[in-house]
Amino acid sequence: MIATIVSLNFGSYLVHEHNQFYLCHLPKSDKNLIKPVVGDHVQLDEKKEQIVDLLPRKSFIKRPRVANLTDLVIVSSLVEPSFSFYLLALFITFARYYNLHVTIMITKTDQMAMTQYQSSWNYLSAQGFSILSFQKDVPDIHMLSSLVLPGKVVAFAGQTGVGKSTLINALNPDFDRQIGSYSQALGRGKHQTKEVILLPFQQGYIVDTPGFSSLTLPMLKHDAAKVFPGFEAHVGQCKFFNCTHQQEPHCYIQDLVQHGKIPLEIYQDYLKLIAKLPEQKEFQ
């Protein structure tokens, strides 16, 4: 039987398939099997309650450790914490590096008009990003539900306090109860969002994890130069393939900035972002 790992703890794996949960282990004799993580699809031996094979991954993120993630809903509030295009671009760059589909969710629009940052929305919309919003604690449940399509594994990312938990609980108030059931099945204390958990929803999964409150980009400067929001469509148009869009000659991105096609403040956020990234991998 093929199933999906939804939670793990010290060698115990809680897996899910067809509304059923199974507690399984890895065979001690199989040292060649890559250690599975939450999100992995695995082959089970139901009689022995063992994982016997790990199916190929479509994606794998090291931090937070999750496999087969498909979508990232980036949650950003207008106030408390204040909106920051830089932080939003950081999350988008991370998502696009892993080929994740991005949806932008703006919260607390009852406390400040979205038009305050209209230039940011215009820029992101022009790049094809979906921007949704809701006021206070009244999200559009139908709209939220439409984000989790069959087969999709969706995580919510954003700073602490932007409303990620509110959005997840709005989808299904029983999620808190389900997390408690996971903890009981694995023989541990109540889950406190310290590890990754998948919550089955509409033939897909919601990812509950603390790992998307802050990010360290796992990439080099020239990697970020290809996936920063608004730059993907122009890959290959600079003179140098590994152009970082800084001081290189015949840089197409710098030309767009000079001609006002990319706002200067957004380009400055890009420079701030890549300043923290290495030029190349360190020798190991």
N, C-alpha and C positions, 0 to 999 in steps of 0.2 A: 504494500500500500504506500502511496505517495502522500506525505503530509508536510505541514509547515511548522517550523519551530516558532512558538509564540513567547516563550520565556525559558530562562535557564538559571541554574544555581548549583555550583559545585558538582558538576558532572551529571546532574539531573536535567532532562529536557522535557518541557511540556510542549506537546505538538498537537496540531489541530487539523481536522479534516471532516467535512460533511457534518458540522455541528457537534462533533465528538472530540473529546480531549483524551490524550494518552500520555502517561508519564513513562519516559524511556531513558535508556542509558547507552553509552557506547560500549561495544565489546572490548574487553581489556586486551585481547590478543591482537586486535587490528591497529597496529601502530602507523599504518600508511594512510589512514583516513584523516583528511584535514579536519581539524577541530571545528565543528559547526558553530554558527552564531545565530542569533535571533533573525528570522527572515529566511533562513535557508530552507529549501525544499529537500526532503530526505526520504529515503526508502526505509520502511519499517519492517521488522520481523515482529508481528503482533504477539505471537506466542511467547517469544523470548523477551518481549518488551525491549527490543534493541534497535538502534539505528544501524543499518547495514550498508548504506551507501549515501553519498552526498551528491545531489544533482548539480549540474553546472550553474554558476551564478550569473545573473544578468548584470549585477553591480555589486560592489562591496565597498563599504565605507569603514575606515579604521576607527574613526572617532566622531560620533559614537559608533560602536561596532554593530552594524546592521547590514544584512544582505538583501538584494533584490528590491531595494527601495525604488519607486518609480516617480513619485511626485513630492515636491516640497511646497507647502503653503507658508509663505513668509509673512508673519504677522508683525505689523508696525503700528504703533499708536501715534496720534497727533500730539498728545500731552501725557505726562507722567507715565513713562518717560517721553521726552520730546522727540518729535520726528527727526531722523537723521538720514539723509540720502546716502551718506557714506556707509552707514551700517547696513542699510537696505542693499546697496551695491555689493557689500561684502558677502551677504547671504546669497545673492543672485549669482555672483562669481563662483562661489562654492558649489551651488546647485548645477550650474551649467558645466562645470568641470567634470561632474559625474553624470552628465547627460540626463539630469532630472527635469521633468516638466515643472515649470514655476507658475504659481498663482500668488498674487500679492493681495493681502488682506489688511485693510486700514481700519483701525478701531478707534473708539472714543471720538467719533465725528460729531457727537452732540456737544462736545466741549470746545471745539474749534472748527471753523469752516475748512473744508478740504481745499478750497480755492487759495488758501494761504500758500500752498505748495503746488499750484496749478502747473507751473513749468516742469516740475518733476513728473507729474502724471502724464503730461503731454509727451514728454521725452520717452517715458517707459511704454506708453501706449503705442507710440510710433514704432517701437522695436518689437511689437507683437505680444507684450505681456498683458495678461488679464489682471485688472485691478478691481477688487470688490471692497465693499465697506459696510459697516453696520454701526448703529448707535448704542452706546452703553452696553446693557446686558440683554439686548433683544436682537440676536442675529437671525437672519433669514434661514430657517432650518432646511427648507427645500433647496435653497442655493448651496448651503453647506453640504447637504447630502449628495448633491450632484458632483461634488469633487471626488467622491470615493466610488469609482466605477468598478464593475466586476474585474477582479484580477489586479487592481491597483493597490499599491502599498504607499500610504500617504503620511508624511510627517509634517508637523506644525513647528516652525522655527521662528525665533525672535527673542528679543531681550526679556528678562524677567519683568513681569508687570504689564505686558502688552495685551494679555487676555487669551493666551493659548489654552489654558485649562478651561476657561469659560466656553471657548469654541468646542473643545472636545466633549465636555459634559453636556453641551447643548445638543450634540448629535445623539447622545443616548445617556440619560441619567444613570443607567445601570452600569456604566463603565467603572465607577468606583467600586461597586459590588463585585464586578468581574475581576478587577485587579486583586481584591481581597481573596477571591477564590483561587487565583493563580498562586498567591503566596501560601495559602493553606495547602494546595496540592504539592508544592515544592518543599513544604516543611520549613518555612521561614516566617519571619515577622511581617507585619503589614508593609506593603510596598510604599516607598516614599519617593518615587521617581528618581531612584539612584541608578537604575539600570534600564535597558531597553525592553519594552513589552509591546507585543502586537495585540490589538483589540479587534476581533472579527467584526466586520460591518459591511452589510450589503454585498456579500461575496468578495469583498476586498478586506483591507486591514487599515486601521489607524495606528500610527506608531506613537507610543507614549515614552518619552525619553527626556532626560535633563540635558543631553548633549548638544542640543540646538539652541541653548540660551546664549552661548558665546562660541566663537569659532576661531581657530587658527588655520589659515589656508594651507593645505598640504601640497603646495605647488611652487614652481619657479616663476620668476618675473615674466618670462615669455609665454608661460602657460596662462597666466592671468590676463596677459595682453590679448589673448584670443577669445576669452570668454567674459570679460567685463561687459556689463550691459550696454548694448549699442555697438560693440566692437565686433561681434561674431560675424555679422554680415559682410565685413570688410577684410576678413582673413585672406591673405594672398595678394592684397592690393598694394602693400608696401614693397619697397625695393628688396628688403631683406626678409626672408621667411620668419626668422626669429626676432623680428623687430619688437622692441618694448615700448615704442611710441614716446620716446623721451627726446634724445638729441640726434637720433639716427637721420641721415639724409634721405630725402624722397619718402618720407613717412606719410602715408595717406591719412592716418588719423590726425596728425598734427595739421595737415592741410584743412581737414574738416573743421577743426577747432578755429583756425585762422579765418575761415570763411563763415563762421557762425553756425555751421551745421551741427556741431556738438557744442553745447554751452560750456563756457570756460570754467564755471564752478564745478561742473561734472568732471571735466578733464582734471581739474585740480584734486578732486576726490580720488580719481584714478591714480594720480601720482602719489598721493598719500598712501594708498593701499599697497602699491607695488614697492614702495620704499621699505616696507617691512619684510619683503620676500627675498630669498637668496637668488643669486645669479645662476648658480649651478649646484648640483648635489655635492655634499661634502664627501670626501674620500672616506670609505669605511674598510 
